[in-house]
């Protein structure tokens, strides 16, 4: 008889990520590159490993090919276990038929048999689209200590941002007394991070009831949490005070990359006690040409820089030729910027070519009406022809 697991993690990675537009047209949002050498999902997987959670179900649905290949057997995150480890879980057909995941709660419901294999005391539900470092074991301890049925990780946000999140009010002991999903008039600024710890037997009951009712959106924030609260279950808010970024929009993805270049941001990628693991290609060291000018940037292995780079994140295998300029931008793996091209305030996807004389993006100072300014975005595998221009706020997914 195999030993039961104390905690199983279920990582929701099936969302379309429509607000990332061209960057997620052919790739699931958690597989979008971030920070020079990572993909977004690396943070949740690494947090699991560093927290001592060795059984993870990754629930995929939208454009899963790249994500499935990337996760593989889980070896880079030490999740290639004989009993447990990482498992990619996609929608499947049963004798009752096949069904897509209809919401976050339904995705867990459809994979209850996976959870039951390990007979866990607790289940932690995670999103695959956030940048943060968090010790989940401390949250599980907090859940145990409070004899909670459900614990919701919360972060204090500004009042202006609060209507974008599920907002809760807690009493003096941290117990949730009110929860509203994306309220027009927020009662507090404690925002749900979409990270939950549940006592498994209790969660199972609510998942089954929600499924049998066949109403609502089958979602944690809209259905499960409100139902548990209405029934007087013990729900607690677990306050998180570190760096956390929801990278669900183009602006937030750009900002999260730029944050890595700011000494005031507390996201330490160099902490040997809490490494962020990733699957890497075997590439040679980066090459910096004799006339290259580089300031305050991240340059990843396998890249070749002969031009001018300032305040930018350069992924592996990128080439920036002499005479090219890259400022305040993110260049994803395999992209080439030819001599005489200028890339400013932009996100350029994987394996793109920016030909000589082309311009992608503009600095905000060069535009009179600031409302017309925004990040320029080029999707994956796109060529920007000689002397062509991609303007601020433009999102390009075809050759220009």
C-alpha positions in Angstrom: 0.0 0.0 0.0 1.4 3.3 -1.1 1.7 6.1 1.5 -0.8 8.9 1.2 0.4 12.4 0.3 -0.1 15.2 2.7 -0.7 17.7 -0.1 -1.2 17.5 -3.9 -0.9 20.6 -6.1 -3.3 21.2 -9.0 -1.9 23.9 -11.4 -4.4 25.5 -13.7 -2.6 26.1 -17.0 -5.4 25.8 -19.6 -6.5 29.4 -20.0 -6.4 31.0 -23.4 -4.6 34.2 -22.3 -6.5 36.3 -24.9 -5.3 39.6 -23.4 -1.7 38.6 -24.5 -3.0 38.6 -28.1 -0.3 37.6 -30.6 1.9 36.1 -27.9 -0.7 33.4 -27.1 -2.2 32.8 -30.5 -0.3 29.4 -30.8 1.0 29.0 -27.2 -0.7 28.6 -23.8 -0.2 31.6 -21.5 1.9 29.7 -18.9 4.4 28.8 -21.7 5.1 32.4 -22.7 8.8 33.2 -22.1 9.7 35.5 -19.2 12.9 37.0 -17.7 15.5 35.9 -20.2 15.5 32.2 -19.6 12.2 31.2 -18.0 8.6 30.5 -19.0 5.8 31.8 -16.7 4.9 28.3 -15.4 8.5 27.9 -14.0 7.5 29.9 -11.0 4.6 27.8 -9.8 6.5 24.5 -10.5 9.7 25.8 -8.7 7.6 27.0 -5.8 6.2 23.5 -5.4 9.6 21.9 -5.5 11.1 24.4 -3.0 8.0 24.0 -0.7 8.4 20.2 -0.6 5.3 19.4 -2.7 6.3 16.6 -5.1 3.0 15.7 -6.7 1.6 18.2 -9.2 -1.2 17.9 -11.7 -0.9 20.5 -14.6 -4.3 21.0 -16.2 -3.9 22.0 -19.8 -6.4 22.8 -22.5 -5.7 25.7 -24.8 -2.8 25.2 -27.3 -1.0 22.7 -25.0 1.7 21.4 -27.4 4.6 23.8 -26.4 3.7 23.5 -22.7 3.5 19.7 -22.8 6.9 19.5 -24.5 8.4 22.0 -22.1 7.2 20.2 -18.9 8.2 16.7 -20.3 8.9 14.3 -17.4 9.4 17.2 -14.9 13.1 16.5 -14.5 14.3 20.2 -14.4 12.1 20.8 -11.4 13.0 17.5 -9.7 9.4 16.3 -10.3 10.3 13.1 -12.2 9.1 10.8 -9.3 8.1 7.2 -9.4 5.2 8.0 -7.1 3.9 11.5 -7.6 5.9 13.9 -9.7 4.4 16.1 -12.4 1.5 14.9 -14.6 0.0 16.9 -17.5 -3.8 16.5 -17.4 -5.8 17.3 -20.4 -9.6 16.9 -21.0 -10.4 13.3 -21.9 -13.3 11.1 -23.0 -15.2 8.8 -20.7 -18.2 6.5 -21.4 -20.4 9.5 -20.6 -18.7 11.5 -23.4 -16.0 14.1 -23.6 -16.1 17.7 -22.3 -13.8 20.7 -22.2 -12.9 22.2 -18.8 -15.8 24.6 -18.2 -14.3 26.6 -15.4 -11.6 26.4 -12.7 -13.7 24.3 -10.4 -14.9 22.0 -13.2 -11.3 21.4 -14.3 -10.5 20.1 -10.8 -13.7 18.1 -10.7 -12.9 16.3 -13.9 -9.5 15.3 -12.4 -10.7 14.1 -9.0 -9.6 10.6 -9.8 -6.0 11.8 -10.1 -6.2 13.4 -6.7 -7.8 10.3 -5.1 -4.8 8.2 -6.2 -2.7 10.0 -3.6 -5.4 10.3 -0.9 -4.2 13.7 0.3 -5.2 15.6 3.3 -4.9 18.9 1.4 -5.1 20.1 -2.1 -3.5 23.4 -3.2 -4.9 25.0 -6.3 -2.5 27.3 -8.2 -2.6 29.5 -11.3 0.0 29.1 -14.0 0.2 32.7 -15.0 1.8 34.6 -12.0 5.3 35.7 -11.3 6.2 35.2 -7.6 8.2 33.2 -5.1 6.1 31.6 -2.3 6.6 28.9 0.3 3.4 26.9 0.0 4.3 24.8 3.0 3.8 27.8 5.3 0.4 28.4 3.8 -0.5 24.7 4.4 0.7 25.1 8.0 -1.4 28.2 8.5 -4.4 26.2 7.1 -3.8 23.4 9.6 -3.2 25.7 12.5 -6.6 27.4 11.9 -8.4 24.1 11.4 -9.6 25.7 8.1 -11.7 24.2 5.4 -10.3 26.6 2.8 -7.5 29.1 2.9 -7.1 31.9 0.3 -3.8 33.6 -0.4 -4.4 37.4 -0.4 -2.3 40.4 -1.3 -3.0 44.0 -0.4 -3.7 46.1 -3.6 -4.6 49.7 -4.3 -8.2 50.7 -4.2 -8.0 51.6 -7.9 -6.9 48.0 -8.7 -9.3 46.2 -6.4 -12.2 45.9 -8.8 -10.0 43.6 -11.0 -9.8 40.9 -8.3 -11.9 38.8 -6.0 -12.0 41.0 -2.8 -12.5 39.7 0.7 -13.0 41.1 4.2 -11.5 39.3 7.1 -12.2 39.6 10.9 -9.4 40.1 13.5 -8.5 36.4 13.4 -8.1 36.4 9.6 -11.4 34.5 9.0 -13.1 35.5 5.8 -16.5 37.2 6.4 -17.2 38.6 3.0 -16.1 37.7 -0.5 -17.0 39.4 -3.8 -15.7 38.6 -7.2 -14.5 41.8 -9.1 -16.7 44.2 -7.1 -17.6 47.6 -8.7 -17.4 49.2 -5.2 -14.7 47.2 -3.2 -15.2 47.0 0.5 -11.5 46.3 1.1 -8.2 46.0 -0.7 -7.5 42.3 0.2 -7.3 40.7 -3.2 -7.4 36.9 -3.9 -4.2 35.7 -5.6 -6.0 32.7 -7.1 -4.0 30.4 -4.7 -6.1 28.2 -2.5 -5.5 25.4 0.1 -8.5 23.2 0.8 -9.0 20.2 3.1 -9.6 17.6 0.4 -12.7 15.9 1.8 -14.4 19.3 2.1 -13.4 20.5 -1.3 -14.6 17.2 -2.9 -18.1 17.7 -1.4 -18.4 21.2 -2.9 -17.0 20.2 -6.3 -19.6 17.4 -6.6 -22.4 19.7 -5.4 -21.4 22.4 -7.8 -21.2 20.0 -10.7 -24.6 18.3 -9.9 -26.3 21.7 -9.6 -25.1 22.5 -13.2 -25.5 26.2 -12.7 -23.1 29.1 -12.6 -19.7 29.2 -14.2 -18.2 26.3 -12.2 -15.5 28.6 -11.0 -13.7 28.9 -7.6 -14.2 32.6 -7.2 -17.8 32.7 -8.5 -19.2 29.4 -7.1 -17.1 27.4 -4.7 -15.8 30.1 -2.4 -19.2 31.9 -2.1 -21.0 28.5 -1.5 -18.5 27.6 1.3 -18.9 31.1 2.8 -22.7 30.9 2.7 -22.6 27.6 4.5 -20.4 28.9 7.3 -17.3 26.9 6.4 -14.0 28.0 8.0 -12.4 30.1 5.3 -9.2 32.1 6.1 -7.1 34.7 4.3 -3.4 34.1 4.2 -1.5 37.4 3.6 1.4 37.3 1.2 3.8 40.2 1.3 6.4 39.4 -1.4 6.5 40.3 -5.1 3.6 39.0 -7.1 2.6 39.9 -10.6 -0.4 38.8 -12.6 1.1 38.8 -16.2 -2.3 38.4 -17.9 -1.9 41.6 -20.1 0.8 42.9 -22.4 1.5 45.9 -20.2 1.9 43.7 -17.1 4.1 41.2 -18.9 6.4 44.1 -20.1 6.4 45.6 -16.6 7.2 42.3 -14.9 10.3 41.9 -17.2 11.4 45.5 -16.6 11.0 45.0 -12.9 13.9 42.5 -13.0 16.2 45.4 -14.0 15.1 47.6 -11.1 17.1 47.2 -7.8 14.1 48.2 -5.8 12.0 45.2 -6.8 12.2 42.3 -4.3 12.1 39.4 -6.8 15.5 37.8 -6.3 16.3 35.4 -9.1 19.8 34.8 -7.6 18.8 33.4 -4.2 20.5 30.0 -3.9 18.0 28.9 -1.2 15.0 29.4 -3.6 16.0 28.7 -7.1 13.7 29.1 -10.0 14.2 26.1 -12.2 13.6 25.9 -15.9 14.2 23.6 -18.9 17.2 25.0 -20.9 18.7 24.3 -24.3 22.4 23.6 -24.3 23.7 26.8 -25.7 27.1 28.4 -25.8 27.9 31.5 -23.6 26.6 34.8 -24.8 29.0 36.8 -27.2 29.5 40.5 -26.7 31.0 42.2 -29.7 33.9 44.8 -29.4 31.6 47.7 -30.4 28.6 46.6 -28.4 27.1 49.0 -25.9 25.1 47.4 -23.1 23.6 49.0 -20.0 21.4 47.7 -17.2 20.1 44.6 -19.2 19.8 40.9 -18.9 21.6 39.0 -21.6 21.0 35.2 -21.7 23.4 32.5 -23.0 23.5 31.8 -26.7 22.9 35.4 -27.6 25.2 37.5 -29.8 25.2 41.3 -29.1 27.1 43.7 -31.3 24.7 46.6 -31.2 23.4 49.0 -28.5 21.1 47.5 -25.8 19.7 49.5 -22.8 17.3 48.4 -20.1 16.2 45.3 -21.9 15.7 41.6 -21.4 17.4 39.5 -24.1 16.6 35.8 -24.3 18.8 32.9 -25.5 19.8 32.7 -29.1 19.0 36.4 -29.9 21.2 38.2 -32.3 21.5 42.0 -32.3 23.8 43.2 -35.1 26.2 46.1 -35.0 24.3 49.4 -35.7 21.0 48.0 -34.2 19.4 49.7 -31.2 17.2 48.0 -28.6 15.8 50.0 -25.7 13.3 49.1 -22.9 12.3 45.9 -24.7 11.9 42.2 -24.4 13.4 40.0 -27.2 12.3 36.4 -26.9 14.4 33.4 -28.0 15.9 33.1 -31.4 15.0 36.7 -32.6 17.3 38.6 -34.9 17.6 42.4 -35.0 19.5 43.5 -38.1 21.9 46.5 -38.5 20.1 49.8 -38.6 16.9 48.5 -37.0 15.5 50.1 -33.8 13.4 48.3 -31.3 12.0 50.5 -28.4 9.4 49.9 -25.7 8.4 46.6 -27.4 7.8 42.9 -26.9 9.2 40.8 -29.7 8.2 37.1 -29.8 10.2 34.0 -30.5 12.2 33.5 -33.8 11.4 36.9 -35.3 13.5 38.9 -37.7 13.6 42.7 -37.6 15.2 43.7 -40.9 17.6 46.7 -41.5 16.0 50.1 -41.1 12.8 48.7 -39.5 11.4 50.4 -36.4 9.4 48.6 -33.7 7.8 50.9 -31.1 8.6 54.4 -30.0 9.6 56.0 -26.7 6.8 57.8 -24.9 8.7 61.1 -25.1 8.5 61.1 -28.9 4.7 61.2 -28.9 2.8 64.4 -28.1 -0.5 62.7 -27.1 0.5 60.2 -24.4 -2.9 58.4 -24.9 -1.6 57.2 -28.3 1.5 55.6 -26.7 1.7 52.0 -25.6 3.9 48.9 -25.9 4.4 47.6 -29.5 4.0 43.8 -29.7 5.3 41.4 -32.4 4.0 37.8 -32.2 6.2 34.7 -32.7 7.8 33.8 -36.1 7.2 37.2 -37.7 9.4 39.1 -40.1 9.4 42.9 -40.0 10.7 43.9 -43.5 13.3 46.6 -44.2 12.2 50.1 -43.3 8.8 48.9 -42.1 7.3 50.3 -38.9 5.3 48.8 -36.0 3.7 51.7 -34.1 3.1 52.0 -30.4 0.1 49.9 -29.3 0.2 47.8 -32.5 0.0 44.1 -32.1 1.4 42.2 -35.1 1.0 38.5 -35.7 1.7 38.3 -39.4 4.7 39.4 -41.5 5.0 43.1 -42.1 
